[in-house]
Amino acid sequence: MVAGLAAWLVYSLTPVAWPRRRIVSNVVGVLVFILAAVVAWALVPLIYIGGGPSVPPTPPPVSAGEVKVGVDAQSTLPGEAMVRISVLPDTAEVASAANAIEVQLGGQTKYTTYTGSPVMEVAFNGLPAGTQTGVVKVPAEDTVVVPAMQVFTVNVLAEPTPTPEPSPTEPAPEPTALPPTPEPTAVPPTPIPTVVATQPPQPTAPAAGPVVIGELGFVGAPDNVDRAIVDVARGGFINTLGMGTEAWLAEPGKLLVGPDFPQAQIDAAGGAIERFNPLNQDGCRNNPPCILMAPGGGFSFASLGWGVMEMEATFGHVTLNLPGEEGHNYHVYIRGLYGDGRPDTDENRDVLLTAYSPGHVEVTYYPGIPNGGFVSEEQFEQRVVTSQSGGTNCGDRGCTKLTVVFFDLNTGALLVIRQDAPGSAWRVVQSNF
């Protein structure tokens, strides 16, 4: 617009005829004015907006940020530590621009780089024991990352202190040998009475108390039992060994036989002879305890090198302590409770072995019915020979010494006899009736 006005003034001053000049100048001025206005209308916006559309805009500078980290340090081995660094999610974008994260601990400096993993681990070794203070640093990277620092502590484990060897002490003095316990005098065998008892008398409650003979122990067995209440072999039952064994052994007595025994003799015995079978044979092969049985109306037999046996009698709890001895074996015969001849009444009693050598306990049950009032005396003798010549408790040739314990759960009658060599005389170690 200004340019148009200037052109019009110049033209107006040109030396031409004034009347005609005025008309022409007016027309030309108007045209120049319009042209200048159009050009100015197109150029003014470009001048004031910023230099034209061909120049790209400059982006604003990125503001610096701080990386926030969490630190967890632990020591699980002497002189070593593991430092775990986690970058908080809201600063992960800033952390990705850092070249390295610096970790200082115990005079050592290590670096790790954030690669997007939620946890970074830095291992240290050769550290001094005790509480150590460390630092995690995020260094500046141009104008993107503001330097950050996180202090932490860790208790570094120390090498274990060896336990000093105990100083030698004076050896304990040798124990003074005790004088040997004198052997009790053998009780002569009692003559067999001729009177036949149709029903064994009921026992009276004996005075209970421990009975200790030498190295054997019988806790709960009575000191004395009236012989009149003990059921012994008489009449048609014959016992030749004596010494009180007639309360457990006699002929005819219950006999267990093998598969080669004639069946005709078994049938003729009226039930007194039975074959060995899984129901009348048992043993203790596992670690203690082991539960056996004293059958009602019958007997149980056990062969063992040593052990402790517990059971309930009519008068209370009884414990048989059978200590071990070199070249020695035990045979134990237990008479169970008398049968009452009625159904649905259980006279069986448990026999608990709380100590023994596993695999070295042989057990046999002699049922009382039919015709089982005693154990066969001949089978008793066979078992003695086997124990002293071929039994396995002392190896392949048996044990030369044998102690036999007889006990009655009904009356508390107790008998212990011993043979010190095969074929030698039996001697009574203990009898309470």
C-alpha positions in Angstrom: 0.0 0.0 0.0 2.8 2.4 0.8 4.5 1.5 -2.5 1.4 2.3 -4.4 1.1 5.8 -2.8 4.8 6.5 -3.6 4.3 5.5 -7.3 1.3 7.7 -7.5 3.2 10.8 -6.2 6.1 10.3 -8.6 3.9 10.1 -11.5 1.9 13.1 -10.5 5.1 15.2 -10.6 6.0 14.3 -14.1 6.1 17.3 -16.5 3.2 16.6 -18.7 0.2 18.6 -19.5 -1.6 19.1 -16.3 -5.2 18.5 -17.3 -4.5 15.3 -19.1 -1.8 14.3 -16.5 -4.3 14.5 -13.7 -6.7 12.1 -15.3 -4.1 9.6 -16.4 -2.3 9.8 -13.1 -5.4 9.1 -11.2 -6.1 6.0 -13.2 -2.5 4.7 -13.0 -2.4 5.5 -9.3 -5.5 3.4 -8.6 -4.1 0.4 -10.5 -0.7 0.6 -8.8 -2.4 0.9 -5.5 -4.4 -2.3 -6.1 -1.4 -4.2 -7.3 0.7 -3.2 -4.3 -2.1 -4.2 -1.9 -2.3 -7.7 -3.4 1.5 -8.3 -3.2 1.6 -7.0 0.3 -1.3 -9.2 1.3 0.6 -12.3 0.1 4.0 -11.4 1.6 3.2 -10.0 5.0 2.1 -13.4 6.7 5.3 -15.1 5.5 7.5 -12.3 7.0 5.9 -12.4 10.4 5.3 -16.1 10.9 8.9 -17.3 10.8 10.7 -17.5 7.5 8.7 -19.7 5.2 7.5 -23.3 5.2 10.8 -24.9 3.9 12.6 -24.7 7.3 11.6 -27.6 9.8 10.7 -26.7 13.4 13.4 -27.2 16.1 12.3 -29.8 18.8 12.3 -28.6 22.4 15.3 -29.9 24.5 14.7 -33.1 26.6 14.7 -32.4 30.3 17.0 -34.4 32.5 15.6 -37.2 34.8 16.8 -39.2 37.8 17.0 -43.0 37.8 15.5 -44.6 40.9 16.9 -47.9 42.0 16.4 -50.4 44.8 19.3 -52.4 46.2 19.4 -55.7 48.1 22.7 -57.2 49.1 23.3 -60.6 50.8 26.3 -62.7 51.8 25.8 -66.5 51.8 29.5 -67.6 51.6 32.5 -66.3 53.5 34.1 -63.3 51.8 31.4 -63.1 49.0 28.4 -60.9 48.4 25.7 -60.6 45.8 24.3 -57.1 45.0 20.9 -57.1 43.3 19.8 -53.8 41.7 16.2 -53.2 40.5 15.2 -50.1 38.5 11.8 -48.7 39.5 9.4 -48.9 36.5 8.6 -45.1 36.4 12.3 -44.4 35.7 13.1 -47.3 33.3 13.0 -45.0 30.3 15.6 -42.7 31.8 17.7 -45.6 32.9 17.9 -47.1 29.4 19.8 -43.9 28.3 22.6 -44.5 30.9 25.8 -46.0 29.7 26.5 -48.0 32.9 25.5 -48.3 36.6 28.5 -48.3 39.0 28.6 -50.4 42.1 31.2 -49.9 44.8 31.7 -52.4 47.7 34.7 -53.2 50.0 37.2 -51.2 47.9 36.0 -52.8 44.6 34.2 -51.1 41.8 32.1 -52.9 39.2 29.7 -51.9 36.4 26.5 -53.2 34.9 24.3 -51.9 32.2 20.5 -51.6 32.3 19.1 -53.7 29.5 15.5 -53.8 30.5 15.8 -56.7 33.0 13.9 -56.0 36.2 16.9 -57.1 38.4 20.6 -56.8 37.7 23.1 -58.9 39.8 26.7 -57.9 40.6 28.9 -60.5 42.4 31.8 -59.6 44.7 34.4 -61.9 46.3 37.5 -61.4 48.4 35.6 -59.1 50.7 36.7 -58.5 54.3 34.4 -60.0 56.9 31.9 -57.8 58.8 29.5 -55.0 57.9 30.5 -53.4 54.6 29.0 -50.2 53.2 28.5 -49.9 49.4 27.2 -47.4 46.9 25.2 -47.8 43.7 25.8 -44.8 41.3 24.0 -43.9 38.1 26.4 -41.4 36.2 25.4 -38.5 34.1 24.9 -39.1 30.4 24.8 -35.8 28.4 21.7 -34.0 29.5 19.5 -37.1 29.9 20.4 -38.7 33.2 20.9 -36.8 36.4 23.6 -38.4 38.6 21.9 -40.7 41.3 23.4 -42.5 44.2 22.0 -45.3 46.6 23.9 -46.4 49.7 23.5 -49.9 51.1 25.1 -52.2 53.7 25.8 -56.0 53.8 27.2 -58.2 56.6 29.9 -60.3 54.9 30.3 -63.7 56.4 33.7 -64.7 57.9 35.5 -68.0 57.5 34.5 -70.5 60.2 36.8 -70.9 63.1 38.2 -74.4 63.4 37.2 -76.2 66.6 40.4 -76.9 68.6 41.1 -80.5 69.3 40.4 -81.4 72.9 43.4 -81.8 75.1 44.1 -85.4 76.1 42.9 -86.4 79.5 44.1 -88.9 81.9 42.7 -92.4 81.2 39.9 -93.5 83.6 41.1 -96.1 86.1 40.2 -99.6 85.3 37.1 -100.8 87.2 37.6 -103.1 90.1 36.5 -106.6 89.3 33.6 -107.8 91.4 33.7 -111.2 93.0 31.7 -113.8 91.2 28.2 -114.4 92.4 28.0 -117.9 93.9 25.8 -120.4 92.0 22.6 -121.4 93.9 22.4 -124.9 95.1 20.4 -127.2 92.8 17.0 -128.2 94.0 16.4 -131.9 93.9 13.5 -133.0 91.7 10.2 -133.4 93.3 8.6 -136.9 93.2 5.7 -137.2 90.8 2.5 -137.5 92.8 0.0 -140.2 91.8 -3.1 -138.1 92.3 -4.6 -137.0 88.9 -6.0 -133.4 89.0 -9.1 -133.1 86.8 -9.0 -129.2 86.9 -5.9 -127.1 87.9 -6.7 -125.0 91.0 -7.0 -121.3 90.5 -3.9 -119.4 91.5 -3.8 -116.9 94.4 -2.2 -113.5 93.9 1.5 -114.0 94.8 3.7 -111.3 96.3 5.2 -109.5 93.4 8.8 -108.2 93.3 12.0 -108.4 91.3 13.9 -111.6 91.2 17.5 -111.2 90.2 19.7 -114.2 89.8 23.3 -113.6 88.7 23.1 -111.7 85.4 19.4 -112.7 84.8 16.6 -110.5 85.9 12.9 -111.3 86.3 11.0 -108.2 87.3 7.4 -108.7 88.5 7.7 -112.4 89.0 6.7 -113.6 92.5 9.4 -114.7 94.9 7.5 -117.9 96.0 4.6 -119.8 94.4 2.6 -122.6 96.2 3.4 -125.8 94.3 -0.1 -127.0 95.0 -1.5 -124.5 92.5 1.0 -125.3 89.7 -0.3 -127.7 87.0 2.3 -130.5 86.7 2.4 -133.8 84.7 0.8 -136.7 86.5 -1.3 -139.8 85.9 -1.0 -140.6 82.2 1.5 -137.8 81.5 5.1 -138.7 82.1 8.1 -136.4 82.7 11.6 -137.9 83.0 13.7 -134.8 83.3 12.3 -133.5 86.6 13.7 -130.4 88.4 10.3 -128.7 88.0 10.2 -129.1 84.2 7.1 -131.3 84.7 5.0 -128.1 84.8 5.7 -127.6 81.1 7.1 -130.8 79.6 5.6 -134.3 79.4 4.7 -137.2 77.2 2.4 -137.4 75.5 2.8 -133.7 74.8 2.1 -131.3 71.9 4.5 -132.2 69.1 5.1 -130.2 65.9 6.6 -132.3 63.0 7.8 -131.8 59.4 6.3 -132.9 56.1 8.0 -136.4 56.1 6.4 -137.5 59.4 3.9 -140.4 58.8 0.3 -139.1 58.5 -1.0 -142.3 60.2 0.8 -141.4 63.4 -0.6 -137.8 63.2 -4.1 -139.2 62.9 -3.7 -141.6 65.7 -2.5 -138.9 68.1 -5.9 -137.3 68.4 -4.6 -133.7 67.7 -1.5 -133.9 69.9 0.7 -133.9 66.8 0.6 -131.2 64.2 2.7 -130.3 61.2 4.8 -127.0 61.2 2.9 -124.4 59.2 2.9 -120.6 58.8 0.4 -120.2 61.7 2.5 -121.9 64.3 5.9 -120.5 63.3 7.1 -116.9 63.8 10.2 -114.8 64.3 11.6 -111.3 64.8 13.5 -110.2 61.7 13.1 -106.4 61.9 14.4 -103.9 64.5 12.7 -103.9 67.9 10.1 -104.0 69.2 8.6 -107.3 68.1 5.2 -108.6 69.3 4.7 -112.3 69.8 1.8 -114.3 71.3 1.2 -116.6 74.3 -1.8 -118.6 73.0 -4.7 -119.3 75.3 -4.6 -122.9 76.6 -1.2 -123.5 74.9 2.5 -122.6 74.9 4.9 -120.3 73.1 8.6 -121.2 72.5 11.4 -118.8 71.6 15.1 -119.3 70.8 17.4 -116.2 71.0 20.9 -115.1 72.0 19.7 -112.3 74.3 16.8 -110.0 74.8 14.2 -108.4 77.0 10.6 -109.8 77.0 7.6 -108.2 78.6 4.1 -109.7 79.2 1.0 -109.4 81.3 0.2 -112.2 83.7 -2.8 -112.8 85.9 -1.0 -110.9 88.7 0.6 -108.0 86.8 3.3 -107.0 84.4 6.4 -109.2 84.1 9.8 -108.5 82.4 12.4 -111.2 81.6 15.9 -109.8 81.2 18.1 -112.2 79.2 21.6 -110.8 78.9 24.0 -112.0 76.2 27.0 -114.2 76.7 29.7 -115.7 74.5 28.9 -119.1 73.1 25.5 -119.1 74.8 21.8 -119.4 73.7 18.4 -119.1 75.4 15.3 -121.3 75.1 12.1 -119.7 76.6 8.9 -121.6 77.2 5.8 -119.6 78.3 2.6 -121.3 79.4 -0.4 -119.2 78.2 -3.6 -118.5 80.2 -5.7 -121.6 80.8 -8.5 -122.1 78.3 -12.0 -121.7 79.6 -13.8 -123.9 77.0 -16.1 -121.1 76.0 -16.4 -119.2 72.6 -15.8 -115.5 72.2 -13.4 -115.2 75.2 -9.9 -114.3 74.2 -7.2 -115.8 76.5 -4.4 -114.9 74.1 -1.7 -112.5 75.5 0.9 -110.5 73.8 4.6 -111.0 74.5 6.6 -107.9 73.6 10.3 -108.1 72.8 11.9 -104.7 73.3 15.5 -105.8 72.7 17.1 -108.6 70.7 19.3 -109.2 67.6 17.0 -108.9 64.5 16.9 -112.1 62.5 18.1 -114.3 65.4 14.8 -114.9 67.2 12.9 -118.1 66.3 9.4 -118.6 67.7 7.0 -121.5 67.7 3.4 -121.7 69.0 1.9 -124.9 70.6 -1.9 -124.7 70.5 -3.6 -126.2 73.5 -6.6 -127.8 71.8 -6.7 -130.6 71.2 -4.5 -132.5 73.6 -2.0 -129.7 74.3 -1.7 -129.7 78.1 2.1 -130.0 77.8 5.0 -129.6 75.3 6.6 -132.8 74.1 9.6 -133.6 76.3 11.2 -135.4 73.3 10.9 -132.3 71.2 12.5 -130.3 74.0 15.5 -132.6 73.9 15.7 -132.3 70.1 15.8 -128.5 70.3 18.6 -128.7 72.9 20.7 -130.9 70.5 20.0 -128.5 67.6 21.0 -125.4 69.6 24.3 -127.0 70.7 25.3 -128.5 67.4 23.6 -126.8 64.4 21.8 -123.7 65.6 22.9 -120.5 63.9 22.9 -118.1 66.8 26.6 -118.9 67.4 27.5 -119.7 63.8 27.2 -122.9 61.8 28.0 -125.3 64.7 25.7 -124.0 67.4 26.2 -122.7 71.0 27.6 -125.1 73.5 26.0 -123.4 76.5 22.2 -123.3 76.9 19.9 -121.7 79.5 16.2 -122.6 79.4 13.6 -120.3 81.1 10.1 -121.7 81.9 7.4 -119.3 83.0 3.6 -119.7 83.7 1.3 -116.7 83.1 -1.4 -118.3 85.4 0.5 -118.9 88.6 3.8 -117.0 88.1 5.8 -120.2 88.4 9.4 -119.7 87.2 12.1 -122.2 86.5 15.6 -121.6 85.0 17.9 -124.5 84.2 21.4 -124.5 82.5 23.7 -126.9 80.6 27.3 -125.6 80.2 28.3 -128.2 77.6 26.5 -130.7 75.3 25.6 -133.9 77.3 26.6 -132.4 80.6 24.2 -132.5 83.6 21.5 -129.9 83.9 21.6 -127.6 87.0 18.9 -125.4 88.4 19.7 -121.7 88.4 16.4 -120.5 89.9 13.0 -121.9 90.9 10.3 -120.2 92.9 7.9 -123.2 93.5 
